[in-house]
Amino acid sequence: MSRLARDARGSAAVEMALALPILMALFFGSVELGNYFQSQHVLVKGLRDGAVFVARQDISKFNCTTGAIDSGVVAEAKKLIQKSILDNAADDRLPLWANTTTYSFGVACPTSVSITSGSTTTTTGMGGIYVANSNRAPVVTINVSMPYRLLMSGWGLTPISLKLNATQQAVVMGI
């Protein structure tokens, strides 16, 4: 029995068997975390593209009284956010996008802007290109929320419900 206790030939295999699950969890966890951040980046990039698209629409497509945006502009912005081009046949930027994504479009129309420099605050009324819109500058806010799909979801892991969320604002210039 003492000879068996001194035998070290299988110790490396036992140590590897004990350490491997921890190393695999660290490896796959870091891959999953990287994919989550990459998916969040893709969502924010798409949302930024959509906000820039909406900001370049004609000011007449935004109702500052009711806060409504022309439905055609909203539909095209959703398509651009989801697919990166205005083509229904294009692939989605991220998986699970079309079925479970929620969008929220809103518009606020301030009539002035306050600029603070040091301890001095100056309030300036809107004018210029906004005169035709009762001196109101439409500011569009877009919110998108969608579920995150785990890379390792098919490996028997307990599903968790993570969401990707993003918000973007843009001032409508009608250019």
SVG drawing of the C-alpha trace seen along z (x, -y; Angstrom):
<svg xmlns="http://www.w3.org/2000/svg" viewBox="-51 -85 58 87">
<polyline fill="none" stroke="black" stroke-width="0.4" points="0.0,0.0 2.9,-2.4 4.3,-1.8 0.9,-2.9 0.9,-6.1 4.3,-7.1 3.5,-6.5 3.0,-10.0 2.4,-8.8 -1.3,-9.7 -1.2,-12.9 -1.0,-15.2 -4.2,-13.6 -6.0,-14.1 -4.9,-17.7 -6.0,-18.3 -9.4,-16.7 -9.9,-19.0 -8.7,-22.2 -10.2,-21.7 -13.9,-22.5 -12.8,-25.8 -10.6,-26.7 -13.4,-25.8 -15.9,-27.9 -13.5,-30.9 -12.8,-30.4 -16.4,-30.1 -17.6,-32.8 -15.1,-35.2 -16.3,-34.3 -19.9,-34.8 -19.1,-38.1 -17.3,-39.3 -20.2,-38.3 -22.6,-40.2 -20.6,-43.4 -20.2,-42.9 -24.0,-42.5 -24.6,-45.6 -22.2,-47.5 -24.0,-46.3 -27.4,-47.4 -26.1,-50.9 -24.5,-51.3 -27.8,-50.4 -29.7,-52.7 -27.3,-55.5 -27.8,-54.9 -31.6,-55.1 -31.4,-58.3 -29.3,-60.0 -31.7,-58.8 -34.7,-60.2 -32.8,-63.5 -32.4,-64.1 -36.1,-63.9 -38.2,-66.9 -39.4,-68.8 -43.0,-68.6 -43.0,-64.9 -42.8,-65.6 -45.8,-67.0 -44.6,-69.0 -48.1,-69.4 -48.9,-65.7 -45.3,-64.3 -46.1,-62.1 -43.7,-61.1 -44.8,-60.2 -45.5,-56.4 -43.5,-56.0 -40.4,-57.5 -40.8,-55.2 -41.2,-52.1 -38.1,-53.0 -36.1,-53.8 -37.0,-50.4 -35.8,-48.7 -32.6,-50.6 -31.9,-49.9 -32.6,-46.2 -31.0,-45.5 -28.5,-48.3 -30.1,-49.0 -33.6,-49.8 -34.2,-46.4 -36.5,-43.8 -34.5,-40.9 -31.3,-41.9 -30.1,-39.9 -30.7,-41.2 -27.8,-42.7 -28.4,-40.4 -30.2,-37.0 -33.7,-37.1 -34.2,-40.7 -37.4,-40.6 -39.7,-38.7 -39.0,-40.0 -37.6,-43.6 -39.5,-46.5 -39.1,-50.0 -40.1,-53.3 -40.1,-56.5 -40.7,-59.9 -40.3,-63.5 -40.0,-66.6 -39.9,-70.1 -38.1,-72.7 -38.5,-76.3 -35.2,-77.5 -31.9,-76.2 -29.9,-77.1 -26.1,-77.4 -24.0,-77.6 -20.5,-78.9 -18.9,-79.0 -21.6,-80.7 -23.4,-82.4 -26.4,-80.9 -27.7,-82.2 -31.1,-81.2 -31.6,-81.5 -34.8,-81.0 -34.9,-78.7 -34.9,-80.3 -33.3,-79.7 -34.5,-76.5 -37.0,-76.1 -39.0,-79.3 -41.4,-77.3 -42.0,-74.9 -43.2,-77.7 -39.5,-78.1 -39.5,-74.5 -36.6,-72.1 -37.8,-68.5 -35.6,-66.2 -36.2,-62.5 -35.6,-59.8 -35.4,-56.2 -35.3,-53.3 -34.8,-49.7 -34.9,-46.6 -34.3,-43.0 -33.4,-39.7 -29.8,-38.6 -29.2,-35.1 -26.5,-33.1 -23.9,-31.5 -23.8,-28.5 -27.6,-28.1 -27.6,-24.7 -25.2,-23.2 -27.8,-22.4 -27.1,-25.5 -29.9,-27.1 -31.3,-29.9 -31.0,-33.4 -33.0,-36.3 -30.6,-39.1 -31.7,-42.1 -29.9,-44.4 -31.1,-48.0 -30.1,-51.2 -31.3,-54.8 -30.3,-57.5 -31.3,-61.1 -31.0,-63.3 -32.1,-66.8 -34.1,-66.9 -32.5,-69.2 -34.4,-68.3 -31.3,-68.4"/>
</svg>
